[in-house]
Amino acid sequence: MFLIAPYVKQDPKFLRPAEVDELVADPSKARDVLGWNPAVSFEELVAMMVTAEESSFDDAGR
């Protein structure tokens, strides 16, 4: 087994928590400046995520 510790140093100031309490985004600048619009609505995204999660249970035999 290769040990990475002797070769890599971590600086705690660059670490971030694994779970972020709140993520907030505002795509208005991308829309206004770049003319970008999402191809998938929020509702569609949630449905895709739920479907993927459900299929992972099916694949695991649960």
Buried (B, 14 or more C-beta within 10 A) or exposed (E): EEEEEEEEEEEEEEEEEEEEEEEEEEEEEEEEEEEEEEEEEEEEEEEEEEEEEEEEEEEEEE
